[in-house]
Amino acid sequence: MKLEEQLLKRSENKCELCGSGVTLRLYEVPPQSSSNEDNCLIICDKCEAQIDKKEELDSKHWSCLTGSMWSEVPGVQIVSWRMLNRLSNESWAMDNLDMMYLDDEKLAWAKAAGGLENDTDVPEFHKDSLGALLQTGDTVVLTKSLDVKGSQLNAKMGTVVKNIRLVDNNTDHIEGKIEGQIIVILTKYVRKQG
């Protein structure tokens, strides 16, 4: 039986962290030299995206750690410990960390791939004027009329900008096309549509 099949059976086809049954996959808890039942687990897309810092940390979602931290599976314990540390600004997470016990070997493993940093260190995300997460391809509406530097173009409030692009390394800027011209727009002057 393949490792993934064994883990799906162990997890009863549910995420071993949050219990979701949606879009499950095998997750190898880093660092490791070879995958086995102890250092791998089954997780859902939402948990994986937040563990890998591809999505903003949702503390309500991670309240599931109150239960999963007691798992007998070492990999689940390690990920639970790491995520509780990332949520250490939440009182419930600190309470759980105080109760959680990892032997020296597991604690060394948990610390080996980081996880000690609070999520204030996580890269910021592009957000619109109302705090909604922006992604490449989104459609936005201008919340203010804007004069475009270096041109005669005046983008009026309410202008719809389709298929935006996020500007790398600057969460305050997006790129969009207005009247056939690609311009940089400040995220504080847009509202995500849809």
N, C-alpha and C positions, 0 to 999 in steps of 0.2 A: 504494500500500500504506500502510495506517495505521501510525503510529509504533509502537503496541503490537505489531502484527504483525511489523514489522521487528525490534524488540527481542527478541521471542520466538524469531524465527529466529536472531538473533545469539547468544542465550543457550542455544540448543538446548532450549528449554522447561524451563530450570532457573533457580533463583535465582542471580543473578550474584555473590552474596556467599557463600552456604553450599552451593550446589549442589542444594538440595532441589527436588523437582518438585511439591510440594504447595501448592495455593492460591496461584498466582502473580498478581502485578499489576504494573502500571506504577508506578514511583516517580519523582517529579520531585525531583531533589536541589536543595534550597533554598540560597540565594535564586536565582531566575532570572526572566527576563522572558518567554522563550518556550521551549517544550519542543522538544528535538531529540535526536538519537542520542547526543550527547556528554554532555548533562546529565540524562539519564534512564536508568533501568535497570529490570530485572525483578527483583523480590524476592518472597520468601515472607511469609506472615502473621507467622511467628515473628520474622524479622529486622525487619520493619516495626514490630511492637509494641514491640520493644526499642529501636529507633532513636528512635521517638516517645515513649519513656519511659512506655508504657502497661503495660509488663510489666517485672518485675525483670530486670536484666542477668545473663545466664548466661555466664560467662567460658568455659566448656567449649564452648558453641555457637560462640563467636566465634573459636575457634582456627582456624576456616576462613579468617580474614583473612590467615594466613600465606601462603596461595595467592592469594586474590583481590586483595591489595594490589599484585600485579604485573600486574594487568589493564592493557590498553592503553586501556580506556574511561575517560575523565576522571571521569565520575560515580561509577564504581566506586572509582577511586583516592581521590576526595574522601571518600566514605562510609567507606572502609577507614581512612583517616587519622583521621577524626573518631571512629570507634569505638575505634581503638587508643588514642587520647588518653583516651577515657572509661575505658579499661581500664588506664590507665598505672600502677596499683598492682600489676599482674601483670608479672613479670619478662619473660615471653615477649613481651608487648605492647610493652614498652619496647625490647627487642631489635629487634623488627620496625620500630618507629618510627625507631630509629637507622639502619636499613638503607634505609628508604623515602625516596625523593626526589620532591619536588614542585617544579616551577619556580615562580617568584615569583607568576605569575598564578593558578596552581592553589592555591598556599598561601594567597593572599589570599581566594580563593573558599572554601577549606576553613575558614578562620577566620571568615568573614563570618556564618555561622549558628551560631557557637559551636562546641561539640564539644571545647573545651579543658578543660572542667570534668571532674573525676574523678567517678565515679558515687556518691560519698558525698554529692553535692549533689542527687541524684535524690530526688524525694518518696518518703517511706517508704510501705510498703504495709501493709494490715491483715493481721496474721498471728495464728494461734491459738497456744496454749501450747507447741506443738511446732514452731512455725515454718512451718506450712503456710499458703499464701496463701489469704485469705478473699475471697469475692466476694458481692455482693448476690444473694440467692436461695439461698445455701448453707444446709445444715442443720448445726447444731453441737450438741454435748453439753456440759453443764456439768461441769467437773472439780472443783467445790467447791460446797458448799451456800451460798447467798447470801440474805441478808436484804435485801428491797427497801425502800429508804428511803421514808418517807412512806406506807407501807401495812403491812398485816398479813401480806403475802405472804412466804413463805420458799421460794425455789426450791431444791429438793433436788439434790444431786450426782447426775448421771446423767440429769437432765431433758433431753429433746430439744427444741431450739428450731429450728423450721423457718422457711424463707424470711426469713433475716436481712437487715437493711439496714446498709450501712456508714455511719458517721457522718463527714460531710465534715470535713476539717481536723483530725481527731483519730483517728490510727490505733490508739489504745488502746481505742476504744469502738465497739461495734456496737449496733444496736437489734433487739429480738426480742419476740415475744408469748409470755407465759407466763400461763396461766389467764385468757386474754382481756385481759390488761393488757400494753401496750407498755412495755418497760423498756429502759434502757441497761445493757449488760453489758460488763465489761472483757474485752478479748480474751485476757488472760493466764489467764482462768478458763474458757475454752472449748476444745474440741477439734473440729476439722472432722470431719464424718461422711461416709463414702463415699469 
